Each structure stands twice: as structure tokens, then as C-alpha cells.
Amino acid sequence: MSRLTKTLRGLGSLLRNPWLLNHVLAADESAWRTQALRHGARWSLTAAGLPLVSLPELLPAAGETVRPFAFRDGGSLPTDLALLRALLRKVENGRYFEIGTWRGESAANVAEVAAEVYTLNLSGAELRARGADERYVELHGFFSRPLPAVHHLHGNSATYDLSPLGTFDLVFIDGDHRYEAVRTDTRRVFQHLVGPETVVVWHDASRQPGQPRWEVVAGILDGLPADAPGQLVQVGNTLCALYTPHPLPVRTPDPWADPAPWFEVTVKPVG
């Protein structure tokens, strides 16, 4: 049987039995996990994921208020944004850089606690060239465009000249989440933007809190410099992985652990 015939038959099976796609995705996850685990000894990675740091270890004692928050598709969890704000509160006159603007929620959140905020995204022309809907293009930077403290940069993170920007206190990588893009963004961020005290956060390193997104984890690990001296962890109750130059108290992730800590959430419309 020819390769083409096998491919066509396989596609036909998927069309007749869409549930088979779950097996395809599971196989891909298994392959990405195997690739990521090659770095297991270096980063204390296990089949359950990266070492886990509790979110309250990073939050101020009084907690953190997230604003704005749209509760719309494609965004971060409130805990993701609380993490970014809390990390920047630890730094006086902090500098923040992110890849991936979308509606500008993360940039607008950190603008309240950072001295400088830079966000890099594909330009409107580049998005249109990729077939993006015009309304989708218009919504980029919805929350961050009105803020004078936020610098909006436009270009492809794989090729944009990052060298003139200097180092930052916090870098948030939230662009294309496919392996090659994550690997490239990670490599370039550490090459140009990371100093001795820089903290780096990757979004969507988990599909749900505690459930690794192995393609992203593999991209992170393959993109990190071999001599990076810091610690790589997943942050509990978030979708984020975090690199820190200073050790944090961690534990082995356990998907069946009691749901602790838990949080108090206030929902208040403001716009």
C-alpha cells in the first residue's frame, strides 16, 4: 500500500470517527514529553511536570488585585496576571517585556506596578497577510493602547532586533505556543533580554493548572541556554512556567493533592 493511500485512509478514518483524533493528540503529547524528559536531570523534571512552587510564595501577603480582566477567550487566568503583578512589585522601577500583546490585558495589568512596559506583537499588516479577521486585528492592544507608559512594538519575535532594548526585570513569553516558536523565543530572550536578576515567565506551559502542555515545555527546555544558572518551575494554580535566578521552595507536583491553597475571588464590573 502506498504512503498516499495510507494517508488518505487515515484521514477517512478520522472523518468517520472524530474521536480517533484524541489518540493522535495523545501520541503527540507522549512524544513531546519524551523530548522534554531528556532534560529531566538538569531541571528536576519528572513525568508529572516541572517542580511546583506554590503561588502564595510569590504573592504579597495582602494578595493581588487583577485589573483589567475581560473573561474572554484566548486570555490568561486571573492568577497568571496576579503572578506578573506580584513579581514586578518585588522590583523598584521594574522593566517589563512581553511577547504577545493580544487585547493588552497583561501589559495593562503590569503598567500599574512597573516603570517601563514593552509589548511585542505582529503588526496589523502582518496579521492581515496571515488571513486574520479585521476585528481580530483591531482588538490587539485594546486595554494597553491608551496607556502612555506602554510601548507597543511590532514585528515577528523570531526576527525582531531585540539587542537595543537592554535587559529587563521580568519577561513574559506568550506568543506562538508551538514548539519551534517557543524554542526560538526562549533562546532569543535569553540571548538579548535576560540579565543576572531577570525572571522569565512562559504562558500556556500547562493546559490546565497542574497539567503540563508538553510541546511548550519541550520548547522551553530546548531553548534555554545549557549554562543557565537559575531554577525552572511551574507555578501552582496558574498556566505558567517560571525561570528565576534565586531558589524557590518547591515540591513534586501531585495532580491528586488536596486543593490547597484556595483563594477568595471578587468579581466587579468596571467598564
TASULPE-V189367 format. One record per residue. N is the residue number from 1. RES is the residue in three letters. PHI is phi in whole degrees, 0 to 359 (NA if undefined). OMEGA is omega in whole degrees, -180 to 180 (none if undefined). D_FIRST is the distance of its C-alpha to the first C-alpha in Angstrom with 2 decimals. Layout:
n=N res=RES phi=PHI omega=OMEGA d_first=D_FIRST
n=N res=RES phi=PHI omega=OMEGA d_first=D_FIRST
This chain:
n=1 res=MET phi=NA omega=-178 d_first=0.00
n=2 res=SER phi=288 omega=178 d_first=3.81
n=3 res=ARG phi=299 omega=179 d_first=6.67
n=4 res=LEU phi=297 omega=180 d_first=8.36
n=5 res=THR phi=298 omega=178 d_first=6.43
n=6 res=LYS phi=298 omega=180 d_first=6.79
n=7 res=THR phi=297 omega=-180 d_first=10.22
n=8 res=LEU phi=297 omega=178 d_first=11.20
n=9 res=ARG phi=294 omega=178 d_first=10.57
n=10 res=GLY phi=296 omega=178 d_first=12.52
n=11 res=LEU phi=296 omega=177 d_first=15.19
n=12 res=GLY phi=298 omega=178 d_first=15.48
n=13 res=SER phi=296 omega=178 d_first=16.17
n=14 res=LEU phi=295 omega=180 d_first=18.76
n=15 res=LEU phi=293 omega=180 d_first=20.40
n=16 res=ARG phi=283 omega=-176 d_first=20.77
n=17 res=ASN phi=225 omega=-175 d_first=21.81
n=18 res=PRO phi=303 omega=-179 d_first=23.56
n=19 res=TRP phi=298 omega=178 d_first=24.84
n=20 res=LEU phi=297 omega=179 d_first=21.48
n=21 res=LEU phi=299 omega=178 d_first=22.53
n=22 res=ASN phi=301 omega=179 d_first=25.21
n=23 res=HIS phi=290 omega=178 d_first=22.78
n=24 res=VAL phi=297 omega=-180 d_first=21.21
n=25 res=LEU phi=296 omega=179 d_first=24.78
n=26 res=ALA phi=298 omega=178 d_first=25.91
n=27 res=ALA phi=297 omega=178 d_first=23.26
n=28 res=ASP phi=298 omega=179 d_first=24.44
n=29 res=GLU phi=300 omega=180 d_first=28.04
n=30 res=SER phi=297 omega=179 d_first=27.42
n=31 res=ALA phi=294 omega=180 d_first=26.07
n=32 res=TRP phi=293 omega=178 d_first=29.06
n=33 res=ARG phi=297 omega=178 d_first=31.44
n=34 res=THR phi=300 omega=179 d_first=30.26
n=35 res=GLN phi=295 omega=-180 d_first=30.84
n=36 res=ALA phi=296 omega=-175 d_first=34.24
n=37 res=LEU phi=291 omega=173 d_first=35.32
n=38 res=ARG phi=299 omega=-180 d_first=35.29
n=39 res=HIS phi=263 omega=-172 d_first=38.61
n=40 res=GLY phi=304 omega=-176 d_first=39.84
n=41 res=ALA phi=295 omega=-177 d_first=42.72
n=42 res=ARG phi=293 omega=-172 d_first=44.04
n=43 res=TRP phi=244 omega=179 d_first=44.22
n=44 res=SER phi=56 omega=-180 d_first=44.60
n=45 res=LEU phi=274 omega=175 d_first=41.30
n=46 res=THR phi=234 omega=179 d_first=39.87
n=47 res=ALA phi=297 omega=177 d_first=36.95
n=48 res=ALA phi=273 omega=178 d_first=39.44
n=49 res=GLY phi=121 omega=178 d_first=39.97
n=50 res=LEU phi=290 omega=173 d_first=42.75
n=51 res=PRO phi=306 omega=-173 d_first=46.30
n=52 res=LEU phi=255 omega=170 d_first=48.02
n=53 res=VAL phi=253 omega=-179 d_first=51.29
n=54 res=SER phi=288 omega=-180 d_first=53.18
n=55 res=LEU phi=304 omega=179 d_first=53.76
n=56 res=PRO phi=301 omega=175 d_first=57.52
n=57 res=GLU phi=298 omega=-174 d_first=57.84
n=58 res=LEU phi=252 omega=-179 d_first=57.22
n=59 res=LEU phi=272 omega=172 d_first=59.07
n=60 res=PRO phi=294 omega=-176 d_first=62.82
n=61 res=ALA phi=301 omega=-179 d_first=64.95
n=62 res=ALA phi=278 omega=-177 d_first=65.70
n=63 res=GLY phi=85 omega=-177 d_first=62.04
n=64 res=GLU phi=217 omega=176 d_first=60.50
n=65 res=THR phi=261 omega=180 d_first=60.55
n=66 res=VAL phi=261 omega=175 d_first=57.51
n=67 res=ARG phi=200 omega=-1 d_first=58.25
n=68 res=PRO phi=278 omega=174 d_first=56.76
n=69 res=PHE phi=214 omega=-169 d_first=53.88
n=70 res=ALA phi=268 omega=-173 d_first=52.06
n=71 res=PHE phi=51 omega=179 d_first=49.96
n=72 res=ARG phi=240 omega=-177 d_first=47.18
n=73 res=ASP phi=294 omega=174 d_first=43.44
n=74 res=GLY phi=77 omega=-178 d_first=42.09
n=75 res=GLY phi=261 omega=178 d_first=45.29
n=76 res=SER phi=270 omega=169 d_first=46.47
n=77 res=LEU phi=283 omega=174 d_first=47.98
n=78 res=PRO phi=304 omega=180 d_first=51.79
n=79 res=THR phi=292 omega=176 d_first=51.67
n=80 res=ASP phi=298 omega=-178 d_first=49.60
n=81 res=LEU phi=288 omega=176 d_first=52.32
n=82 res=ALA phi=299 omega=178 d_first=55.08
n=83 res=LEU phi=299 omega=-179 d_first=53.62
n=84 res=LEU phi=299 omega=180 d_first=53.75
n=85 res=ARG phi=299 omega=-177 d_first=57.31
n=86 res=ALA phi=296 omega=179 d_first=58.44
n=87 res=LEU phi=296 omega=-180 d_first=57.10
n=88 res=LEU phi=285 omega=176 d_first=58.95
n=89 res=ARG phi=297 omega=-178 d_first=62.14
n=90 res=LYS phi=283 omega=-174 d_first=62.34
n=91 res=VAL phi=241 omega=175 d_first=62.78
n=92 res=GLU phi=283 omega=-179 d_first=65.81
n=93 res=ASN phi=53 omega=-175 d_first=64.96
n=94 res=GLY phi=292 omega=176 d_first=61.25
n=95 res=ARG phi=253 omega=-175 d_first=58.73
n=96 res=TYR phi=233 omega=176 d_first=55.40
n=97 res=PHE phi=227 omega=177 d_first=52.22
n=98 res=GLU phi=224 omega=170 d_first=49.04
n=99 res=ILE phi=252 omega=-179 d_first=45.66
n=100 res=GLY phi=104 omega=-176 d_first=44.70
n=101 res=THR phi=272 omega=-171 d_first=47.56
n=102 res=TRP phi=46 omega=-175 d_first=46.15
n=103 res=ARG phi=284 omega=178 d_first=49.19
n=104 res=GLY phi=84 omega=-179 d_first=51.35
n=105 res=GLU phi=294 omega=-178 d_first=52.09
n=106 res=SER phi=294 omega=179 d_first=51.74
n=107 res=ALA phi=297 omega=180 d_first=53.78
n=108 res=ALA phi=293 omega=178 d_first=56.44
n=109 res=ASN phi=296 omega=-176 d_first=56.70
n=110 res=VAL phi=284 omega=179 d_first=57.24
n=111 res=ALA phi=299 omega=179 d_first=59.58
n=112 res=GLU phi=286 omega=-173 d_first=62.23
n=113 res=VAL phi=234 omega=-179 d_first=62.27
n=114 res=ALA phi=248 omega=177 d_first=61.19
n=115 res=ALA phi=278 omega=-179 d_first=63.24
n=116 res=GLU phi=224 omega=-180 d_first=60.37
n=117 res=VAL phi=229 omega=176 d_first=57.04
n=118 res=TYR phi=238 omega=177 d_first=54.26
n=119 res=THR phi=228 omega=-175 d_first=51.03
n=120 res=LEU phi=246 omega=179 d_first=48.20
n=121 res=ASN phi=213 omega=172 d_first=45.70
n=122 res=LEU phi=304 omega=178 d_first=43.77
n=123 res=SER phi=289 omega=176 d_first=46.18
n=124 res=GLY phi=303 omega=180 d_first=46.23
n=125 res=ALA phi=296 omega=-180 d_first=45.02
n=126 res=GLU phi=293 omega=179 d_first=42.03
n=127 res=LEU phi=295 omega=179 d_first=41.18
n=128 res=ARG phi=296 omega=180 d_first=41.48
n=129 res=ALA phi=297 omega=178 d_first=39.29
n=130 res=ARG phi=269 omega=176 d_first=36.55
n=131 res=GLY phi=88 omega=-178 d_first=37.03
n=132 res=ALA phi=290 omega=176 d_first=39.36
n=133 res=ASP phi=296 omega=-176 d_first=41.56
n=134 res=GLU phi=299 omega=-180 d_first=45.17
n=135 res=ARG phi=294 omega=176 d_first=46.60
n=136 res=TYR phi=300 omega=179 d_first=44.31
n=137 res=VAL phi=297 omega=-177 d_first=45.67
n=138 res=GLU phi=296 omega=-176 d_first=49.24
n=139 res=LEU phi=284 omega=178 d_first=49.01
n=140 res=HIS phi=297 omega=180 d_first=48.41
n=141 res=GLY phi=76 omega=-177 d_first=51.62
n=142 res=PHE phi=309 omega=-178 d_first=53.21
n=143 res=PHE phi=274 omega=-172 d_first=55.25
n=144 res=SER phi=266 omega=-177 d_first=55.65
n=145 res=ARG phi=302 omega=-179 d_first=56.52
n=146 res=PRO phi=288 omega=-173 d_first=60.10
n=147 res=LEU phi=268 omega=-176 d_first=60.86
n=148 res=PRO phi=295 omega=-178 d_first=62.62
n=149 res=ALA phi=280 omega=-177 d_first=61.76
n=150 res=VAL phi=262 omega=179 d_first=58.02
n=151 res=HIS phi=264 omega=-179 d_first=56.68
n=152 res=HIS phi=265 omega=178 d_first=53.54
n=153 res=LEU phi=256 omega=-177 d_first=51.42
n=154 res=HIS phi=232 omega=179 d_first=48.56
n=155 res=GLY phi=161 omega=179 d_first=45.59
n=156 res=ASN phi=272 omega=-176 d_first=42.25
n=157 res=SER phi=298 omega=179 d_first=42.81
n=158 res=ALA phi=286 omega=-175 d_first=40.37
n=159 res=THR phi=229 omega=-176 d_first=42.69
n=160 res=TYR phi=300 omega=-179 d_first=46.06
n=161 res=ASP phi=283 omega=-178 d_first=48.97
n=162 res=LEU phi=272 omega=-169 d_first=50.10
n=163 res=SER phi=300 omega=-179 d_first=52.50
n=164 res=PRO phi=285 omega=-171 d_first=55.65
n=165 res=LEU phi=280 omega=-177 d_first=55.47
n=166 res=GLY phi=80 omega=-179 d_first=56.66
n=167 res=THR phi=266 omega=-177 d_first=55.91
n=168 res=PHE phi=234 omega=177 d_first=55.84
n=169 res=ASP phi=279 omega=180 d_first=56.89
n=170 res=LEU phi=219 omega=176 d_first=53.88
n=171 res=VAL phi=239 omega=-179 d_first=50.46
n=172 res=PHE phi=243 omega=-179 d_first=48.09
n=173 res=ILE phi=260 omega=-175 d_first=44.43
n=174 res=ASP phi=215 omega=-180 d_first=42.97
n=175 res=GLY phi=260 omega=176 d_first=40.77
n=176 res=ASP phi=289 omega=-175 d_first=37.00
n=177 res=HIS phi=262 omega=174 d_first=35.67
n=178 res=ARG phi=284 omega=-172 d_first=32.28
n=179 res=TYR phi=310 omega=-173 d_first=32.04
n=180 res=GLU phi=297 omega=179 d_first=32.58
n=181 res=ALA phi=293 omega=179 d_first=35.49
n=182 res=VAL phi=296 omega=179 d_first=37.15
n=183 res=ARG phi=299 omega=-178 d_first=36.87
n=184 res=THR phi=292 omega=179 d_first=38.33
n=185 res=ASP phi=300 omega=180 d_first=41.07
n=186 res=THR phi=297 omega=-179 d_first=42.05
n=187 res=ARG phi=301 omega=-175 d_first=42.28
n=188 res=ARG phi=287 omega=177 d_first=44.31
n=189 res=VAL phi=298 omega=-180 d_first=46.59
n=190 res=PHE phi=291 omega=179 d_first=47.52
n=191 res=GLN phi=288 omega=-170 d_first=48.02
n=192 res=HIS phi=244 omega=-167 d_first=50.37
n=193 res=LEU phi=245 omega=-174 d_first=51.71
n=194 res=VAL phi=263 omega=173 d_first=52.13
n=195 res=GLY phi=251 omega=-177 d_first=55.48
n=196 res=PRO phi=300 omega=-176 d_first=56.86
n=197 res=GLU phi=250 omega=-176 d_first=57.59
n=198 res=THR phi=286 omega=171 d_first=54.65
n=199 res=VAL phi=256 omega=179 d_first=52.72
n=200 res=VAL phi=241 omega=178 d_first=49.14
n=201 res=VAL phi=238 omega=174 d_first=47.47
n=202 res=TRP phi=250 omega=176 d_first=43.82
n=203 res=HIS phi=274 omega=178 d_first=43.07
n=204 res=ASP phi=58 omega=170 d_first=40.07
n=205 res=ALA phi=283 omega=172 d_first=39.58
n=206 res=SER phi=230 omega=174 d_first=39.36
n=207 res=ARG phi=283 omega=170 d_first=37.69
n=208 res=GLN phi=223 omega=178 d_first=40.75
n=209 res=PRO phi=308 omega=180 d_first=43.69
n=210 res=GLY phi=89 omega=180 d_first=42.61
n=211 res=GLN phi=242 omega=-174 d_first=38.84
n=212 res=PRO phi=302 omega=169 d_first=37.47
n=213 res=ARG phi=263 omega=-164 d_first=35.10
n=214 res=TRP phi=294 omega=177 d_first=33.27
n=215 res=GLU phi=298 omega=179 d_first=31.75
n=216 res=VAL phi=292 omega=180 d_first=35.34
n=217 res=VAL phi=300 omega=178 d_first=36.76
n=218 res=ALA phi=297 omega=178 d_first=34.31
n=219 res=GLY phi=297 omega=177 d_first=35.31
n=220 res=ILE phi=299 omega=-174 d_first=38.95
n=221 res=LEU phi=294 omega=179 d_first=38.77
n=222 res=ASP phi=285 omega=180 d_first=36.84
n=223 res=GLY phi=268 omega=-179 d_first=39.31
n=224 res=LEU phi=293 omega=176 d_first=42.50
n=225 res=PRO phi=299 omega=-179 d_first=44.52
n=226 res=ALA phi=299 omega=-177 d_first=44.36
n=227 res=ASP phi=258 omega=178 d_first=48.17
n=228 res=ALA phi=299 omega=-170 d_first=48.67
n=229 res=PRO phi=273 omega=-171 d_first=51.56
n=230 res=GLY phi=276 omega=-177 d_first=51.40
n=231 res=GLN phi=243 omega=179 d_first=49.89
n=232 res=LEU phi=245 omega=-175 d_first=46.71
n=233 res=VAL phi=220 omega=163 d_first=46.79
n=234 res=GLN phi=260 omega=-178 d_first=45.57
n=235 res=VAL phi=258 omega=-178 d_first=48.41
n=236 res=GLY phi=303 omega=176 d_first=48.84
n=237 res=ASN phi=66 omega=177 d_first=48.82
n=238 res=THR phi=227 omega=173 d_first=47.13
n=239 res=LEU phi=260 omega=-166 d_first=43.71
n=240 res=CYS phi=254 omega=163 d_first=44.94
n=241 res=ALA phi=256 omega=-173 d_first=44.58
n=242 res=LEU phi=218 omega=172 d_first=47.68
n=243 res=TYR phi=253 omega=180 d_first=48.67
n=244 res=THR phi=227 omega=178 d_first=52.35
n=245 res=PRO phi=286 omega=-177 d_first=54.51
n=246 res=HIS phi=243 omega=-176 d_first=56.66
n=247 res=PRO phi=299 omega=175 d_first=55.63
n=248 res=LEU phi=241 omega=176 d_first=55.25
n=249 res=PRO phi=288 omega=-175 d_first=55.58
n=250 res=VAL phi=232 omega=173 d_first=52.13
n=251 res=ARG phi=220 omega=177 d_first=50.66
n=252 res=THR phi=288 omega=-180 d_first=47.29
n=253 res=PRO phi=297 omega=179 d_first=45.46
n=254 res=ASP phi=224 omega=-177 d_first=45.44
n=255 res=PRO phi=296 omega=-179 d_first=43.62
n=256 res=TRP phi=254 omega=177 d_first=45.79
n=257 res=ALA phi=291 omega=175 d_first=49.12
n=258 res=ASP phi=304 omega=180 d_first=51.94
n=259 res=PRO phi=285 omega=178 d_first=51.82
n=260 res=ALA phi=227 omega=1 d_first=54.52
n=261 res=PRO phi=286 omega=168 d_first=55.76
n=262 res=TRP phi=238 omega=-166 d_first=55.90
n=263 res=PHE phi=226 omega=172 d_first=57.41
n=264 res=GLU phi=257 omega=-177 d_first=59.77
n=265 res=VAL phi=238 omega=174 d_first=58.40
n=266 res=THR phi=248 omega=179 d_first=60.61
n=267 res=VAL phi=249 omega=-175 d_first=59.10
n=268 res=LYS phi=221 omega=178 d_first=61.46
n=269 res=PRO phi=290 omega=-179 d_first=60.69
n=270 res=VAL phi=232 omega=-178 d_first=62.32
n=271 res=GLY phi=218 omega=none d_first=60.91
